[in-house]
Structures are given as structure tokens and as C-alpha cells.
């Protein structure tokens, strides 16, 4: 049996490492584009805060995706993300997979979706919640025509090595304690 405290601590420690790696990757990949633009708009302290917020929101969205996957809410496939990430022929994971899922699917009611999104995501619901709406910074970046990029290999790495290592369950009191599970209650403790 796994101790919830041990799993919580392990998840939190690993999340902190993934968070720092993601910040570094964001700054490396977007150094001459988005980061220059951000540095021109903000003080050093505010710049760091914006990068932290963006990173935290991005990773929080991915965590939430894993809860949705567990419920089968992304095209009825529990391995939807893994299938895309493990396909070596698929390129442009952030702009081609994650951004459309976040903004064009979960943040857009079905009748308002673009035809190609309606076609690709026939069985994925609109989620009426703020997590998948563009943040103020993301709206500013969109208006300024600034695209965030992440290297595919980096995204494949954090998905395969971190997110896929945990069982994100929607049952907070699952009797199956043989799995290393992350449930909403535990996640609340982690982010406190």
C-alpha cells in the first residue's frame, strides 16, 4: 500500500522539478521572441512573475487534462495525449495539440468551434471554466502576434516521464491503493 503523504510529497517534489525545467525550456525556446517582448514590457521582477504564472497555468492545464482523460472526456480515449505524444511523426505538440485543446475545445462552446475543430473533437465537451480561457498575458500575446513554442522532445519528456507515471483518478477514496494515484483532494493539498 502507498502512503498518501509519501505519494503527495513525491508528486510535489517531482512537480517542482518539472516546473523549473518547464520555465527554463520556455525561456530558452522563446528567448528571442516572447521573452524579449515580455522583458520590454515588464521589470525583471514582473517578468519572472509572468513566466512563473504562464508555466504554472500551462502545467495546471495538463494536470487537469489527465483528470479529463481518466473520465474518457477527450474523444472517449483514456490515452489520447499519450497516443499523440508517442507518435514520432507528429510535430508541433504545443501549437497543434495543447493550444487547440485548451482554447478551441475546452474554452469554446461546441456551436462556436471552427469547423476543423468540430471535426477533430466531436466527442470532447466544452468546459465552462476559467482554467482553459486565455489569461490576460495570453490575450496580450495573441494581440501582439507572439507565439509560445515548446520543443516537442521536451514536451514528450515531461509527459512520458512525469505525467504518465501517475494515475490521475477522479475517485478520492479509491479502494485500489496498489496504484500511485493523484486525486483532486490530494492535488488540492499539493497546490496549497
VOBA-1610 file (N, C-alpha, C; in pm, whole numbers, padded with zeros to 5 digits, always signed):
BEGIN
Unk+00084-00119+00000Unk+00000+00000+00000Unk+00088+00125+00000Unk+00039+00229-00063Unk+00112+00355-00070Unk+00056+00453+00032Unk+00143+00524+00095Unk+00102+00630+00186Unk+00067+00753+00105Unk-00051+00811+00131Unk-00092+00931+00058Unk+00010+01042+00078Unk+00060+01054+00201Unk+00159+01159+00228Unk+00285+01139+00145Unk+00331+01013+00133Unk+00451+00985+00054Unk+00427+01015-00094Unk+00311+00973-00144Unk+00279+00999-00285Unk+00266+01150-00308Unk+00198+01219-00215Unk+00183+01364-00226Unk+00319+01431-00228Unk+00406+01393-00136Unk+00540+01451-00129Unk+00620+01422-00254Unk+00614+01297-00301Unk+00687+01259-00422Unk+00636+01337-00543Unk+00503+01344-00557Unk+00445+01418-00668Unk+00487+01565-00662Unk+00475+01625-00544Unk+00509+01766-00528Unk+00657+01792-00560Unk+00745+01705-00509Unk+00889+01721-00537Unk+00916+01709-00686Unk+00855+01611-00750Unk+00877+01593-00894Unk+00812+01706-00973Unk+00695+01752-00928Unk+00629+01864-00996Unk+00718+01988-00991Unk+00779+02012-00877Unk+00866+02129-00863Unk+00982+02123-00963Unk+01039+02005-00982Unk+01147+01987-01080Unk+01094+02011-01221Unk+00978+01955-01253Unk+00917+01974-01386Unk+00884+02121-01408Unk+00836+02188-01305Unk+00804+02331-01314Unk+00931+02411-01349Unk+01040+02386-01279Unk+01165+02458-01306Unk+01217+02426-01447Unk+01210+02300-01487Unk+01254+02262-01623Unk+01168+02331-01728Unk+01039+02339-01702Unk+00947+02400-01799Unk+00974+02549-01811Unk+01001+02615-01699Unk+01037+02757-01704Unk+01163+02778-01787Unk+01264+02695-01762Unk+01390+02707-01838Unk+01367+02682-01986Unk+01287+02580-02016Unk+01257+02549-02156Unk+01181+02664-02222Unk+01084+02720-02151Unk+01008+02834-02203Unk+01105+02948-02238Unk+01194+02980-02145Unk+01285+03092-02167Unk+01388+03062-02276Unk+01431+02938-02285Unk+01528+02901-02389Unk+01463+02905-02527Unk+01348+02841-02541Unk+01283+02829-02671Unk+01226+02961-02721Unk+01186+03047-02629Unk+01122+03173-02666Unk+01209+03295-02638Unk+01338+03270-02619Unk+01433+03375-02579Unk+01429+03498-02669Unk+01429+03478-02799Unk+01437+03589-02893Unk+01301+03638-02944Unk+01196+03584-02886Unk+01062+03625-02931Unk+00979+03671-02812Unk+00903+03580-02753Unk+00813+03613-02644Unk+00889+03672-02525Unk+01002+03614-02490Unk+01076+03663-02373Unk+01129+03805-02395Unk+01179+03834-02514Unk+01222+03972-02543Unk+01106+04068-02530Unk+00993+04029-02584Unk+00872+04111-02578Unk+00830+04133-02432Unk+00832+04025-02351Unk+00796+04037-02210Unk+00892+04129-02136Unk+01022+04114-02164Unk+01123+04197-02097Unk+01106+04344-02133Unk+01054+04371-02253Unk+01033+04510-02294Unk+00912+04571-02223Unk+00823+04488-02172Unk+00700+04535-02109Unk+00705+04538-01957Unk+00791+04454-01899Unk+00790+04435-01754Unk+00927+04455-01692Unk+00926+04490-01562Unk+01051+04494-01485Unk+01101+04350-01471Unk+01223+04333-01425Unk+01278+04198-01408Unk+01190+04113-01316Unk+01145+04174-01207Unk+01062+04100-01111Unk+00928+04062-01174Unk+00865+04155-01244Unk+00737+04128-01310Unk+00754+04025-01422Unk+00866+04032-01492Unk+00895+03934-01598Unk+00898+03793-01538Unk+00972+03778-01428Unk+00980+03646-01362Unk+00842+03599-01318Unk+00762+03693-01266Unk+00627+03659-01222Unk+00541+03612-01339Unk+00551+03680-01453Unk+00475+03642-01573Unk+00516+03503-01622Unk+00645+03476-01622Unk+00695+03344-01666Unk+00647+03236-01569Unk+00653+03264-01439Unk+00604+03169-01339Unk+00455+03141-01358Unk+00375+03247-01376Unk+00231+03230-01395Unk+00200+03148-01520Unk+00269+03183-01630Unk+00246+03110-01754Unk+00278+02961-01735Unk+00393+02934-01675Unk+00438+02796-01655Unk+00340+02720-01566Unk+00301+02781-01456Unk+00210+02716-01362Unk+00075+02688-01428Unk+00025+02785-01503Unk-00103+02766-01572Unk-00093+02654-01675Unk+00014+02654-01753Unk+00033+02550-01855Unk+00036+02412-01790Unk+00116+02395-01687Unk+00125+02263-01622Unk-00005+02227-01550Unk-00073+02326-01492Unk-00203+02300-01429Unk-00305+02251-01529Unk-00301+02309-01649Unk-00392+02263-01755Unk-00362+02118-01793Unk-00235+02084-01800Unk-00201+01945-01835Unk-00249+01850-01725Unk-00230+01889-01601Unk-00279+01804-01490Unk-00429+01784-01505Unk-00501+01890-01531Unk-00646+01879-01546Unk-00681+01790-01665Unk-00603+01799-01773Unk-00624+01710-01889Unk-00620+01564-01845Unk-00528+01533-01755Unk-00517+01393-01711Unk-00639+01348-01632Unk-00700+01436-01555Unk-00827+01400-01490Unk-00936+01379-01594Unk-00939+01465-01696Unk-01038+01450-01803Unk-01016+01321-01882Unk-00891+01288-01906Unk-00859+01162-01975Unk-00912+01043-01896Unk-00892+01047-01766Unk-00936+00938-01680Unk-01087+00915-01691Unk-01161+01024-01711Unk-01306+01014-01726Unk-01345+00980-01871Unk-01247+00978-01960Unk-01275+00948-02101Unk-01338+01065-02174Unk-01314+01187-02128Unk-01378+01305-02184Unk-01306+01366-02302Unk-01193+01311-02340Unk-01124+01362-02459Unk-01138+01255-02566Unk-01238+01274-02650Unk-01270+01182-02759Unk-01288+01037-02712Unk-01329+01020-02587Unk-01356+00887-02534Unk-01231+00801-02517Unk-01114+00861-02531Unk-00988+00787-02523Unk-00911+00823-02398Unk-00882+00723-02318Unk-00805+00749-02196Unk-00656+00770-02225Unk-00612+00733-02345Unk-00471+00750-02383Unk-00454+00855-02493Unk-00547+00945-02505Unk-00545+01043-02614Unk-00413+01120-02619Unk-00371+01176-02507Unk-00248+01255-02503Unk-00128+01165-02531Unk-00122+01053-02464Unk-00009+00961-02482Unk+00004+00920-02628Unk-00107+00890-02694Unk-00101+00849-02835Unk-00038+00956-02923Unk-00075+01083-02901Unk-00018+01192-02980Unk+00130+01212-02946Unk+00161+01210-02818Unk+00297+01236-02773Unk+00393+01125-02819Unk+00345+01001-02819Unk+00432+00889-02858Unk+00444+00872-03009Unk+00367+00947-03087Unk+00377+00937-03232Unk+00497+01020-03279Unk+00606+00954-03321Unk+00727+01027-03361Unk+00707+01110-03488Unk+00603+01082-03562Unk+00576+01156-03685Unk+00497+01284-03661Unk+00447+01301-03537Unk+00369+01420-03508Unk+00462+01528-03454Unk+00454+01646-03514Unk+00538+01758-03473Unk+00449+01878-03441Unk+00496+01962-03352Unk+00419+02082-03315Unk+00319+02052-03205Unk+00363+01981-03102Unk+00271+01940-02996Unk+00205+02058-02925Unk+00279+02161-02894Unk+00219+02272-02819Unk+00117+02346-02905Unk+00157+02390-03023Unk+00066+02468-03107Unk-00040+02381-03175Unk-00009+02255-03201Unk-00100+02169-03275Unk-00191+02082-03191Unk-00151+02056-03066Unk-00231+01969-02979Unk-00280+02044-02856Unk-00187+02095-02777Unk-00226+02153-02649Unk-00303+02284-02663Unk-00254+02378-02743Unk-00327+02504-02757Unk-00468+02484-02812Unk-00486+02406-02918Unk-00625+02384-02965Unk-00714+02318-02858Unk-00659+02221-02785Unk-00739+02158-02679Unk-00778+02260-02573Unk-00682+02338-02529Unk-00708+02435-02424Unk-00811+02539-02468Unk-00783+02606-02579Unk-00859+02725-02615Unk-00973+02701-02713Unk-00952+02615-02812Unk-01053+02595-02917Unk-01153+02487-02882Unk-01120+02402-02784Unk-01211+02294-02747Unk-01271+02322-02609Unk-01188+02317-02506Unk-01242+02329-02370Unk-01295+02467-02336Unk-01243+02572-02401Unk-01288+02708-02371Unk-01388+02762-02472Unk-01429+02678-02567Unk-01520+02724-02672Unk-01642+02631-02680Unk-01762+02686-02663Unk-01883+02602-02676Unk-01887+02537-02815Unk-01940+02416-02821Unk-01942+02338-02945Unk-01995+02417-03066Unk-02107+02489-03054Unk-02159+02561-03172Unk-02066+02671-03223Unk-01975+02719-03138Unk-01885+02828-03176Unk-01748+02780-03225Unk-01726+02650-03225Unk-01596+02597-03267Unk-01578+02607-03418Unk-01452+02626-03459Unk-01418+02627-03601Unk-01450+02489-03660Unk-01485+02483-03789Unk-01522+02354-03850Unk-01417+02244-03832Unk-01290+02277-03848Unk-01186+02173-03835Unk-01176+02123-03691Unk-01204+02208-03594Unk-01203+02166-03454Unk-01326+02079-03425Unk-01441+02119-03479Unk-01562+02037-03463Unk-01541+01897-03520Unk-01473+01891-03633Unk-01446+01762-03698Unk-01352+01676-03615Unk-01245+01736-03566Unk-01144+01660-03491Unk-01190+01622-03351Unk-01269+01710-03288Unk-01310+01687-03149Unk-01462+01678-03141Unk-01516+01572-03196Unk-01661+01553-03198Unk-01718+01514-03062Unk-01635+01445-02983Unk-01683+01391-02855Unk-01608+01447-02736Unk-01569+01572-02745Unk-01498+01637-02635Unk-01577+01760-02594Unk-01618+01764-02468Unk-01709+01871-02425Unk-01641+02006-02403Unk-01722+02107-02409Unk-01684+02242-02367Unk-01686+02241-02214Unk-01585+02298-02154Unk-01579+02308-02008Unk-01597+02454-01970Unk-01703+02483-01907Unk-01734+02621-01872Unk-01656+02661-01747Unk-01525+02681-01765Unk-01443+02717-01651Unk-01326+02803-01694Unk-01270+02875-01601Unk-01164+02970-01631Unk-01028+02910-01665Unk-01001+02788-01623Unk-00868+02731-01643Unk-00827+02729-01790Unk-00922+02705-01879Unk-00888+02692-02021Unk-00915+02819-02102Unk-00955+02924-02035Unk-00968+03051-02105Unk-00831+03117-02108Unk-00805+03193-02212Unk-00676+03261-02221Unk-00660+03357-02103Unk-00540+03357-02046Unk-00508+03451-01939Unk-00488+03589-02001Unk-00479+03690-01915Unk-00452+03825-01965Unk-00325+03827-02048Unk-00222+03759-02000Unk-00096+03754-02073Unk-00114+03685-02209Unk-00187+03575-02211Unk-00209+03504-02337Unk-00290+03588-02435Unk-00382+03667-02384Unk-00459+03758-02471Unk-00367+03865-02527Unk-00280+03920-02441Unk-00184+04021-02487Unk-00091+03963-02594Unk-00044+03840-02571Unk+00046+03776-02667Unk-00025+03754-02800Unk-00150+03713-02795Unk-00228+03691-02916Unk-00243+03821-02995Unk-00278+03929-02924Unk-00293+04058-02990Unk-00162+04106-03053Unk-00050+04075-02986Unk+00082+04117-03035Unk+00141+04015-03134Unk+00062+03912-03165Unk+00105+03807-03258Unk+00232+03735-03211Unk+00239+03708-03081Unk+00352+03637-03020Unk+00310+03494-02991Unk+00380+03400-03052Unk+00350+03258-03032Unk+00448+03196-02934Unk+00395+03124-02839Unk+00478+03048-02746Unk+00512+02916-02812Unk+00637+02878-02800Unk+00681+02750-02854Unk+00745+02666-02745Unk+00728+02536-02756Unk+00799+02440-02674Unk+00853+02334-02768Unk+00975+02289-02744Unk+01032+02181-02824Unk+00949+02054-02801Unk+00921+01983-02909Unk+00844+01858-02897Unk+00913+01758-02803Unk+01044+01747-02814Unk+01115+01649-02731Unk+01100+01682-02583Unk+01099+01810-02551Unk+01079+01850-02412Unk+00940+01808-02365Unk+00837+01840-02444Unk+00701+01803-02406Unk+00685+01651-02398Unk+00743+01580-02491Unk+00736+01433-02487Unk+00799+01383-02357Unk+00908+01444-02318Unk+00979+01403-02197Unk+00895+01426-02072Unk+00837+01546-02054Unk+00762+01568-01930Unk+00632+01488-01927Unk+00573+01466-02044Unk+00451+01384-02048Unk+00485+01239-02014Unk+00583+01184-02084Unk+00617+01042-02065Unk+00680+01014-01929Unk+00771+01101-01887Unk+00847+01074-01765Unk+00778+01119-01637Unk+00688+01216-01648Unk+00622+01264-01525Unk+00473+01235-01525Unk+00399+01295-01616Unk+00253+01283-01611Unk+00207+01139-01629Unk+00271+01065-01717Unk+00229+00926-01739Unk+00269+00833-01625Unk+00354+00881-01534Unk+00397+00798-01421Unk+00292+00790-01311Unk+00192+00877-01317Unk+00089+00881-01213Unk-00046+00843-01270Unk-00128+00786-01182Unk-00265+00754-01215Unk-00352+00866-01159Unk-00399+00952-01249Unk-00485+01062-01206Unk-00626+01005-01197Unk-00678+00997-01077Unk-00809+00937-01057Unk-00909+01041-01009Unk-01033+01021-01045Unk-01138+01113-01001Unk-01203+01064-00873Unk-01169+00943-00830Unk-01225+00887-00707Unk-01128+00914-00594Unk-01166+01005-00505Unk-01077+01044-00396Unk-01062+00934-00291Unk-01151+00838-00290Unk-01146+00733-00189Unk-01137+00596-00254Unk-01058+00586-00360Unk-01046+00461-00433Unk-00992+00351-00342Unk-01058+00235-00340Unk-01009+00126-00257Unk-00883+00064-00315Unk-00851+00095-00440Unk-00735+00035-00503Unk-00610+00115-00469Unk-00550+00083-00355Unk-00433+00159-00314Unk-00304+00096-00367Unk-00317+00006-00462Unk-00199-00053-00525Unk-00142+00040-00631Unk-00221+00138-00674Unk-00176+00232-00775Unk-00125+00359-00710Unk-00028+00422-00774Unk+00018+00552-00729Unk-00079+00652-00790Unk-00173+00699-00710Unk-00282+00781-00763Unk-00274+00925-00715Unk-00316+01014-00804Unk-00330+01155-00773Unk-00479+01185-00786Unk-00543+01226-00677Unk-00685+01259-00685Unk-00703+01407-00655Unk-00822+01461-00682Unk-00843+01604-00662Unk-00813+01653-00521Unk-00848+01574-00421Unk-00822+01614-00282Unk-00672+01628-00258Unk-00597+01528-00305Unk-00453+01530-00286Unk-00391+01647-00363Unk-00441+01671-00482Unk-00388+01781-00563Unk-00410+01913-00493Unk-00525+01928-00429Unk-00551+02050-00352Unk-00446+02071-00245Unk-00408+01962-00176Unk-00304+01972-00073Unk-00172+02013-00134Unk-00141+01955-00250Unk-00013+01985-00316Unk-00004+02132-00351Unk-00111+02189-00406Unk-00105+02328-00452Unk-00127+02430-00341Unk-00169+02385-00222Unk-00177+02477-00108Unk-00038+02520-00073
//
